[in-house]
Amino acid sequence: MISMRFKSEEEGYVFYNNYAREKGFSIRKDYVRRDPITNGIFHRQYTCSREGCRKDMYMGMKNRTRQPRALTRCGCEAQFVIKLDKVRGDWYVLKFVHKHSHPLCKPDETAFLRSHRGLSDEQKAQVTELKEAGLRQHQVMDVMEKRHGGYEAAGFVSRDLYNHFVKLRKKQILWGDANHVIKYMQARQKDDMEFFFEYEMNDVSSLTRLFWSDPQSRIDYEAFGDVVVFDSTYRVNKYNLPFIPFVGVNHHGSTVIFACAIVADEKTSTYEWILRQFLNCMGQKHPKSLITDGDNAMRRAITSVMPNSDHRLCTWHIEQNMGRHLHQDMIADFRVLVHAPIDPDEWRRKWDEFKFNHKVSEDNKWLMRMYNLRKKWAAAYTKG
């Protein structure tokens, strides 16, 4: 083994991986050294996948939200080190350790080890064709198993197939996401003239603003659009962009969606653009009340575009902030200030009692800010 030479680093990897497959273990790329000038690799170490041990800091973690992974490393010292011969231009074996500290796999189990799994170019073409024909992922896997004569003969598992399809989708989204969305919206509008959408691109042709509403949403707004929740706290898409739904409640107490938007930033100008598109879509019908999370840029946009709509703060967000800014013994009393249907004079008296009982100073910036915004969240000011 020490006398082996390879034309490239990749050839060395393929050789050692084939050797590992015959022996019954999996490998991984480990230590690497690079030339400080060219940044090219001149030293590479491959190890058994069970090399090393899990760090102590991960062993004693408490309050886990995920189920811990199985322990697979056992300190195996098997390794294969190659180095670039700068004179001859090829790679030679610098070190080889063949002894393992764990039992090796049987031949029929080796196919499931990580470094020996994967889709060949031919298989990638086949599964892509099957996917485009309308088969679901588990059906594609069944077909490939039958073609190869068994699960272990396919050379990959369901997880590898899933990862392949995810990469394909990411590649398609990366190069054509904006065009695909716009073409889809245009097709919807062509089929139904009541479908509304608008968008804006920046100087490098990237989609920065997108607003849309379907016919049913526009009908719902006509009937139930007195109070609208306008929120941008959700970033559940792969680009981590603000997704902004306009939400209301119908006569059954169920949530209805009036419109949606995706934007690249949360500036006042962006919110103003969204609100203008919303009014254009809804025939310039202004809502009586707009409920938001208290974002300053959003507040300025509402003042500019919908000055006659009553701007209110969402009590759900206030509840969340109460837990962060108030002591536990203050929360119940503050909740009375939020929800009590009393007149403004009585509310101010209760506010003074609250400050006195809990020794609230002027240094509590959150409480002072909430007092200044009381007409936007206290039921004493918003009733009716």
BELHU-V477881 format. One record per backbone hydrogen bond with DSSP energy under -1.0 kcal/mol. NH is the residue of the N-H (numbers start at 1). CO is the residue of the C=O. E is the energy in kcal/mol with one decimal. If there is no record, write none. Layout:
# BELHU-V477881
[[NH CO E] [NH CO E]]
This chain:
# BELHU-V477881
[[4 1 -1.6] [6 91 -2.8] [12 8 -1.5] [13 9 -2.0] [14 10 -2.5] [15 11 -2.2] [16 12 -2.2] [17 13 -2.6] [18 14 -2.2] [19 15 -2.1] [20 16 -2.4] [21 17 -2.0] [22 18 -1.9] [23 19 -1.9] [24 20 -2.7] [25 20 -2.3] [28 47 -2.2] [30 45 -2.7] [33 43 -2.3] [35 40 -2.8] [39 35 -2.2] [42 33 -2.0] [43 33 -1.2] [44 82 -2.5] [45 31 -2.7] [46 80 -2.9] [47 28 -2.3] [48 78 -1.8] [49 26 -3.0] [51 48 -2.0] [58 55 -1.3] [60 56 -1.3] [74 50 -2.2] [75 52 -2.5] [76 50 -1.8] [79 97 -1.3] [80 46 -3.0] [81 95 -3.0] [82 44 -2.6] [83 92 -2.4] [84 42 -2.6] [85 90 -3.7] [89 85 -3.0] [91 6 -3.2] [92 83 -2.4] [93 4 -1.4] [94 81 -2.6] [95 81 -1.6] [97 79 -2.6] [105 24 -3.0] [109 106 -1.9] [110 106 -1.2] [112 109 -1.7] [113 110 -2.0] [116 113 -1.2] [117 114 -1.4] [118 155 -2.1] [124 120 -2.6] [125 121 -1.9] [126 122 -1.9] [127 123 -2.9] [128 124 -2.0] [129 125 -1.9] [130 126 -2.2] [131 127 -2.4] [132 128 -2.3] [133 129 -1.3] [134 131 -1.3] [135 130 -1.8] [140 136 -2.4] [141 137 -2.2] [142 138 -1.8] [143 139 -2.1] [144 140 -2.2] [145 141 -2.1] [146 142 -2.0] [147 143 -2.2] [148 144 -1.7] [150 145 -2.7] [161 157 -1.8] [162 158 -2.6] [163 159 -2.5] [164 160 -2.0] [165 161 -2.1] [166 162 -2.3] [167 163 -2.3] [168 164 -2.0] [169 165 -2.3] [170 166 -2.6] [171 167 -2.3] [172 168 -2.2] [173 169 -2.9] [174 170 -2.9] [175 171 -1.6] [176 172 -1.9] [177 173 -1.8] [180 176 -2.4] [181 177 -2.4] [182 178 -2.6] [183 179 -2.5] [184 180 -2.1] [185 181 -2.6] [186 182 -2.6] [187 183 -2.2] [188 184 -2.3] [189 185 -2.3] [190 186 -2.1] [191 187 -1.9] [192 188 -1.8] [195 192 -1.9] [196 213 -2.6] [198 211 -2.2] [200 209 -2.1] [202 206 -2.2] [205 202 -1.7] [208 200 -2.3] [209 200 -1.6] [210 262 -1.8] [211 198 -2.9] [212 260 -2.4] [213 196 -2.4] [218 214 -1.8] [219 215 -2.1] [220 216 -2.5] [221 217 -2.1] [222 218 -1.6] [223 219 -1.3] [224 220 -3.4] [225 221 -1.6] [228 289 -2.3] [229 247 -3.3] [230 291 -3.0] [231 245 -1.3] [240 237 -1.9] [243 234 -2.5] [244 261 -3.5] [246 259 -3.0] [247 229 -2.3] [248 256 -2.8] [250 254 -2.4] [253 250 -1.8] [256 248 -2.3] [258 246 -3.2] [259 246 -1.0] [260 212 -2.3] [261 244 -1.3] [262 210 -2.2] [263 242 -1.7] [264 208 -1.8] [271 267 -2.0] [272 268 -2.5] [273 269 -1.9] [274 270 -2.1] [275 271 -2.5] [276 272 -2.2] [277 273 -2.2] [278 274 -2.2] [279 275 -2.2] [280 276 -2.5] [281 277 -2.5] [282 278 -2.0] [284 279 -3.8] [285 282 -1.0] [288 226 -1.3] [289 226 -2.3] [290 310 -2.6] [291 228 -2.9] [292 312 -2.3] [299 295 -2.3] [300 296 -2.5] [301 297 -1.9] [302 298 -2.3] [303 299 -2.2] [304 300 -1.7] [305 301 -2.8] [306 302 -2.2] [309 306 -1.4] [310 288 -3.1] [312 290 -3.2] [313 376 -2.7] [314 292 -2.9] [318 314 -1.6] [319 315 -2.5] [320 316 -1.8] [321 317 -2.3] [322 318 -2.1] [323 319 -1.4] [325 321 -2.5] [326 322 -2.0] [330 327 -1.9] [334 330 -2.2] [335 331 -2.4] [336 332 -1.2] [337 333 -1.2] [338 334 -1.4] [339 335 -2.2] [340 336 -2.6] [342 340 -1.9] [347 343 -2.1] [348 344 -2.3] [349 345 -1.7] [350 346 -2.2] [351 347 -2.3] [352 348 -2.1] [353 349 -2.0] [354 350 -2.5] [355 351 -2.4] [356 352 -2.2] [357 353 -3.2] [358 354 -1.8] [360 355 -2.3] [364 361 -1.4] [365 363 -1.6] [368 364 -2.2] [369 365 -2.3] [370 366 -2.4] [371 367 -2.2] [372 368 -1.8] [373 369 -1.4] [374 371 -1.5] [376 373 -2.5] [377 374 -1.1] [378 374 -2.5] [379 338 -2.1] [381 378 -1.7] [382 378 -1.5] [383 379 -1.7]]
